Amino acid sequence: MKNKNFLGVICLFLGVFCFGQDSLKTITAEPGDGILSLLRKQGVDPYEVFDEFVALNTDNLRDSVHLIAGRTYVMPLIKLDTVTIVDSLQIQAKEVKEIERTSYDIFGEKYKTVLTKSKRLEGNVYYLVSGHGGPDPGAMGMYAGKAIAEDEYAYDITLRLAKELMSHGAEVYIIIQDENDGIRDERVLEIDHDEVAYPDKTIPLNQLARLKQRVDIINDLYKNNRGKYQRLIVTHVDSRSENQNIDVFFYHHEKSKNGEKLAESIHKTFGAKYKKYQPNRTYSGTFEDRTSLYLVKKTHPAMAYIEIGNIRNKKDQVRILDPDNRQALAKWISEGVLLDFEGE
């Protein structure tokens, strides 16, 4: 199956060695620094070492991806064709692992490299569907005088989620694809209509035909992967009154215990993240059954249907448009997926 269409399992490259803490360079974040700008200041390609920087400094980041001014951060070590990752829990003697790099064009030139972090999801199959696409941009909003569309942001978050799941060994199918749009760091994502359905099917104009096409693709793949652990995650951005600020919320099939557990695990992860990073704000996102939704009702894998926020609300737009926040959303969803599979 073609590299850009099928995202397969990544195997961990064996080989462990240790470095003393003093051999790792540190840098202090200044006000206004983001991870990308901080790495650029150090003369390295930020897209080459972004993931390992986050892994090195995970306990020192706000919302999993934001720097804190005045904090000291560890810079990744680069050795030949491998990048080192340090377990931040080991303070005095950090364990460093050589990891495999695999490239996938679908993520775009800047983010095409996937680094293996673990085998925790090895053998598992995940189907990821970003809402709308092709002739249907989905919910629309305005930001700084420019139109913004649901499908572009749902797709960007889906790509980021796919990369996270693959880094833990998962086999991932991205059901809606755009070969020209990899992971993007702009706030305003350009609207286009050239998305296709896996592997290269034209997306119909008719709404019911679009939904049926996705259901058929997913159910056929589900049948082909019978016997494997399989889950489906659908990502949408909602559209409500401009004054209505909403938290991320989740749906599942009313008769699917596994779907309920998946949705609940991701919901629980979001609640824990809000408690840690925004202790003065109560997380009001919910998870509930919603079998009336076509994809919830008709698809066979246990699934979670996620609504990221209200694209028309200014507060929710911060969550949706900021690329660091989109990365955090993908990271939190992936942690919920790990919680669902491994239990508490």
Stockholm file with secondary structure:
# STOCKHOLM 1.0

chainA/1-344         MKNKNFLGVICLFLGVFCFGQDSLKTITAEPGDGILSLLRKQGVDPYEVFDEFVALNTDNLRDSVHLIAGRTYVMPLIKLDTVTIVDSLQIQAKEVKEIERTSYDIFGEKYKTVLTKSKRLEGNVYYLVSGHGGPDPGAMGMYAGKAIAEDEYAYDITLRLAKELMSHGAEVYIIIQDENDGIRDERVLEIDHDEVAYPDKTIPLNQLARLKQRVDIINDLYKNNRGKYQRLIVTHVDSRSENQNIDVFFYHHEKSKNGEKLAESIHKTFGAKYKKYQPNRTYSGTFEDRTSLYLVKKTHPAMAYIEIGNIRNKKDQVRILDPDNRQALAKWISEGVLLDFEGE
#=GR chainA/1-344 SS CCTTTCBCCCCCCCCEEEEEGGGSCEEECCTTCCHHHHHHHTTSCHHHHHHHHHHHTGGGCBTTTBCCTTCEEECCCEETTEEEEECTTCSSEEEEEECCEEECGGGCTTTCEEECCCSTTTTEEEEEEESCBTTBCCSEEEETTEEEEHHHHHHHHHHHHHHHHHHTTCEEEESEECTTCCSCCCSSCCCCCCCEETTTEECCSSHHHHHHHHHHHHHHHHHHTTTSEEEEEEEEEECCCTTCCCCCEEEECTTCHHHHHHHHHHHHHHHHHHHHHCTTSCCCCCEEECTTSHHHHHCCSEEEEEEEEETTSHHHHHHHHCHHHHHHHHHHHHHHHHHHHHCC
#=GC SS_cons         CCTTTCBCCCCCCCCEEEEEGGGSCEEECCTTCCHHHHHHHTTSCHHHHHHHHHHHTGGGCBTTTBCCTTCEEECCCEETTEEEEECTTCSSEEEEEECCEEECGGGCTTTCEEECCCSTTTTEEEEEEESCBTTBCCSEEEETTEEEEHHHHHHHHHHHHHHHHHHTTCEEEESEECTTCCSCCCSSCCCCCCCEETTTEECCSSHHHHHHHHHHHHHHHHHHTTTSEEEEEEEEEECCCTTCCCCCEEEECTTCHHHHHHHHHHHHHHHHHHHHHCTTSCCCCCEEECTTSHHHHHCCSEEEEEEEEETTSHHHHHHHHCHHHHHHHHHHHHHHHHHHHHCC
//
